[in-house]
């Protein structure tokens, strides 16, 4: 009876508590933050979303949230985001948003004090490193949301050590060597982003990790079983409370927060296909390909003989509008078994009975969504955490394969045949087993993510 009363008191306290959330304005970061906002709202917290006018979320989709915008002046190249030096872009965002955010946060806190509304804490994307100093100045607790996996963030915290040991910058002769401090990663799996100025990347990572160590906690869109040993190491490295309460998409879908228009004809097309027969192909919202890579992918898909649904967003191919770079005769060759759209409702696609495999860039959101549907993956990582995720998919969880060498039509065709024919049954069985284990993490009372969620709520309520 005492526990029940304590739970009721906590619920009442949550209903009087407002949380301020500040997402990074990129698709792969915006989705999880809005999913987290929905999770927190469903548990009684009031939500205010602070956002930039660049890539702003559609507030009409979330009438239960309050939205507060801050100005952000970007150059023409920066506003296109997918074609810029991403590390320079993220550092620029931190510089340009600092003062507008400070003024907005101060104004919001003053407003809520005047209306006698309690603000529990500020939750920002981990990349917004500048916000920790402002939170300290305004005396509000800051919790960060890390939208990538645990191993990637651990690797970022180890960067000074990895550089000292000669693993960074990565050198060709040692690319296949294992990194003793970060098993099972090899040197080529260390998460890094190509930049015109390596110092820019180091500044970004150092500032992000320093701000994380000064924060009041970290939320991960993950669950304990996926990276247990890495979670233990990260807790020791950062010495702040860590809450693994994912996968978020099993609690709230992200479709409503898509920055791109979803083509629902993809679902109608899938409805006409045989069960587990279709390869879904999508490389996310930021990856770009050369015209040569685009042709090799198209030719490999055609030569594989397998049905496929391919997302070719505008801007995917550098220097091209949309589909003009497809090889001659491609449309005739794939007629009836291939379908191309500019963007698709990915979670719904992965959950469709016709989909049997996913060719992905291995972003963390895509990886989690595929795991949650028991769909094996063919991984084509480009940069950052994608290398880490692909290593776990292919080597640790063994629910997919990775294209590690030069992308050409022969390797594409061979990879598709492995995924969709030769090793399909074995990998699907392992993927379904991992799906069941992840589902168990979300079970009420005894699921690890459920328990961690309750701990997070208690942690937030302890701030006031």
N, C-alpha and C positions, 0 to 999 in steps of 0.2 A: 504494500500500500504506500509505503514511504517513497519507493522508486517511481510509482505512478504519479504521485503528487509532485515529485521533483520534475518529472517529464512535463506535466501540465504547466508548472511554473516556467520552465524553459520555453515552452511553446508560446506562452503569453508574453514572455520577454522578447522572443523573436518577432512577434507581431507588432511590437513597438519599436523595432530596430530597423534603421535604414542603412543600406550598404551602397557605397559608391564604386562603380566599376569602370575601368578605363581600358578598353581594348586597343590593340595595335590595328591600324586600318589596312590589313591585308587579309585575304579570304581565309587562309589557313589558321590565322590567329583570331579573327573575328568570330568564326563559327563556334569554337569551343568556349569563348568568353560568354556569348549569348546563351549557349547551352547551360553553362554554369549559372548564369543569371536566372534562367528558368528553374533550375534545381533549387536555388536559394529562395526564389519567390514561392515555389510550391511548399516550402517548409515554413512560410510565414514572414520572411523578411521582405521589407519594401526595397525597391531597386531603383537607383538612378544610374543611367548610363552616360558617362562623359565621353564624347567622341569628337573626332576631327571632322570638318566638313568634307575632307577628302575621303572617298570611299565610306561615306556615312551609312549606317544601317537604316533600314526602312522602319521608321518609328511607328507607322500605321499598322505594321505587322505585330507590334508589341504594345497594345494599348494599356497593358498592366504595368508598364515601366514608365518612368519619367526620363526624358532625354534632354541633355544639355550639351550644346555644341561649342567647340572652341575653334577660332580661325587658324588656318594653316596655309601659308604661302609657299607653293612649290613651283619650280621651273617646269617648262613643258616636258622635258625628258623625265624629270622625277615623277610627274603626274602619271606617266605611262608605266612606271614601276617595274614591269616585267623586263624592260630592256636596259635597266641601269645597273651600276655597280651596287649590289644590294647592301654591302657593309657601309659604304659611303652614304647610301640612302638612309639607312637606319640611324647612323650617327647624326645625319642632318635632321631627321625627324626629332631626335632627342634635343637638339639645339634649338630648333625653331618652335617646338611646342612648350618649352620650359616656362617662359613667362606667361603666355596665355593660359596655361594650365594652372599656374600658381594663382593668378587672379581669379580664375573660375572656381577653383577649389576653395579659396578663402571666402569668396562670395557665397558659395553653397553652404559652407559650414556656418557662416554668420546667419544666413537665412534659417537654417534648421534650428539654430540656437534660439532665435527669436520666436519660432513657432513651437518651441519645446519638444522638438522631435530629436530622438537619440540617433546619432550616427555611430554605427558599430565600428566600421573600419573602411579603408580604401583597398580595393583589389585591382591591381594593374597587371598588364602583361609584363613578363620578366624583362622584355627588351626595353621597356620604358625605365631605364636605370635612373634618369634624372629625378623621377618622382619620389625616390626614397628621401633625398635631401629636403624636398618640399614637404613631404609628410612629417619629417622630423621637425621642421620649422613650425608647422601648423599643429603639431602635437596630435597627430592622428596615426593610429597603427596602420601599417601597410602590409598586406599579404600579397604575394605574387602568384600569378598563374603561369606555369610553364607549359606551353602547348606542344612541346616535343617530348621525347621519351626520357627516362631517367638516366640511361647510359650516356646519352649525348650531353646532358647537363653536367654529369660527372666528368666527362672528358674535357669539357670547357674549364672546369675548376682545376683540372690537372695540366692545363696548357703550359704554365711556367715550368713544371717538372718535365713535361714531354719535350719542350724546347731545350732544356738543360741536357737531356739524355740524347739529343740529336734526332728525335723522331719528327720534329718540326723545324724547318720546312721539310716536307716529304721528299725523299730522294729516290729515283728510279731503282737503284740496286737493292733497296731494302723494302720495297712496297709490299711484298708478300710476307715479310717478317711479322711474327706476333708481337704485340705490345704487352710485356709482362705485367704492367700496372693496370691494364684494361682488358683482361681476357673477356670474350674471345676475339677482340678486335685485332686486326692486322694494321700495319702502318697505313695502308691505303683506305682503311675504314675510319680513320680518325676524322671526326666531323670538322670540316673547314669549308670556307667559302672563297672562291677565287676573287681576288681584289686587285685593282691596279696599285694599291698601296697596302702592303701587309701590315703596316703599323695601324691602319684604320681598323682592321679586323681585331688586332690585339687590344686596341683601345675599347672597342665595343665589348669584347668578352670580359676584359678586366673590370670594366665599369659594371657590367651586368652581374658578375659573380660577387663583386664587392657590395653592391646594393642588396643582393640576395642574402648575404651574410648579416646585413644590418636590418633585414626585414623581420616581421613578426611571424613569418611562416611561408611555406610554399605549397601550392596545390598542383598536383599532377593529374592530367587526364590519362590515367593508367591504373593498373591494379597490381597488388603485391606479387601475385604469382608470376607475372611476366618477367620481372627483373628483380628477384628477391635479393641476391647478393649485392647487386649494384645499389639498391635502395639502402642497405646497411652501410655501404661505403659512403654514400652521399650524405647520410645523416651524420656520420662521423666527420666528414670533411667540412660541412657547412655549420653544423651545430645549431640548427633552427628546426622548429617543428615542421614535419613534412606530412602531407595528407594525400594519399592516393585514393581518389574517390571515383575513378572511371571504370569503364568507358562511358563518357558523357552521352554519346549517341544512343546508348541503350536506354537512357532515361528520357532524353528529349532529342528529337531529330533536328538537324541543322538546315533543312531545306529552306525555311523561311528567311534565313539570313544570307542566302546566296547573293553575291554581288553581280552575277551573270544570269541572264534569262535562261531558264531550264527548258529544253525542248522535250515535251512529254510524248512526242511521237515515238521516242525511243522505247517507251513502255508498250505502246501499241504494237511496235515491230517485234519486241521480245515475246509478246503474247502469242505470236504465230510460230515461234521456234520450239524445237524439241527440248525436253528437260536436260539441263546441264550440258548443253551443246555449244553455247555461245561464249566466246572470249570477249570480255569487256576491256577496252583499251582507253586509258586516260592518264595524262601526265601532269594533272593539276593545273593550278591557276597562274603559275609563274614561270615554269620551265619553258625554254625556247629551244628550237631545233634548227640546224642548218638545212638548206634545201636538199643537200645530199642525203642527210639522215632521214629526212621526210620521205624521199624516194625509196630508200632502202627499207624503211618500215612498211611502206605501202606494198612494195614488191614482195616482201616476206609474208605479209598478211595474205596477199593474193595467192602466193605459191603454197601456203599451208593447207589450203582446201577447207579450212574450218570456218564456220560462221563467226562473224565478229560485229560488235558495236563499237565504233571508234569515235572518241571525242576529239575533234579538231577545232579548238577555239580560235577565234580571230586573234592573230598575234603569236600563235604557236610557232610558225615558221618565219624565221628572220628574213625580212625583205620581201615578204609575200603577203597578199591580202587574205586569202583563205585556201581554196582548193586548186588554184591554178598550177601548182607545182606537182600535181599527181602525174604519174607516168601515162603515156599514151595507151589507150585500151584498157585502163584500170577499171573504169566504170562497167564496161561490158563484161570483163572477166569476173567481177564480184557480184554481178547482178543476182539478186535473190538471196544471197548469203552474207552480204556486207552492208552495213548501214552507218552513215556518218552524220553526226550532229555537232553543233557548235558548243553545246553544254548539256549535261544530263543530270537528272535527279539521282545522284550517285548512290545514296543509301538505298533508295527504292530499287535501283538497278541491281545492286549487289544482292538484295534480298529476293530478286525475281527467280522463279524456278528454272528459267531457261539458261541462267548464267552459271558456267562451270569453271571459269578461271578469270583472273584479273591481271592484265599487264599494266603495271603501275610504276610511277617514278619513286615510289616508296616514301612519300610524305607520311608523317605520323598519323594524321587523321585518316588518310586512305588505308593505311596499314591496319589501324584499329577497326575501321568499318568492315574491312574484308575478314578480319579475324572473327568479328561478331556475327558474321553470316556463314562462317565455315567455308570460305572460298579460297582455294590455293592461289598463289601469286607467282607471276614472272616479274622479277624486279629489274628495273633499269634506272638505278640511282644516278643523280647528276652531281649533287653537292650537299653540304651540310649534314643534317641528321639522316638524310636519305641513305647514306652509305652504312650507317649504323643499323638502321631498320632493315635494310636488305640483308645484312650479315645475320641478323637474328632470324629473319624469315627463312633463309636458306640453310643456315648452319646450326642454329640453336633450337628453334622450334620445328625446323624441317617441314615447313608447310608451303614450300615454293622453291624456285630456282632463281639464280641471278645471272644476268648477262654482264660479264666482267670485262670482256675484251672489246675491240672495235665493233661498232654496230654495223653489220652488213646483212644483206638479205638471207644469206645461208644461215647465219647464227639466229636470225629472227625466226626463220622457218623451223630450224631444229629445236629452238626453245619452245615454240608453240606446240610442236608435236610431242615434246616431253611432257609439257604441262597438261595438254588436252587429250593425249592418247596414251603414251608409253607409261607414264608414272601417275596418271590421273587418279586411279583408284587409291593408290597408297597415300598420295598427298591429300586427297579429299578426306580420307579417313582420319589422318592426323589433324587436318584443319578442323574437322567436326569435333574431334576430341578436345582441342584447345578451346573451341567455342563453348563447349559444355563447361569447361573449367572456369572460363571467364564469366559465364552466366552464374555460376555458383558464387562468385565474388559479390554479385549484386543482390543475393538473396537477403531478405530482411532477417535481422537478428544475428545470423551466423555468418553472413558474407563479409569478407574483409573490407570491401569498399563501403558497405553499409555501416559497419562499425567505425571506419575512418571518417565517414560523413558525420556521424553523431559527434565524434571527437572534434571535428572542425567547427560544428555549430557551438559546442561548449567553449571552444577556444575563442571564438568571436564574441560570445556573450561575456567572457571573462574580462574583456577590455573596458567594461563600464559597470 
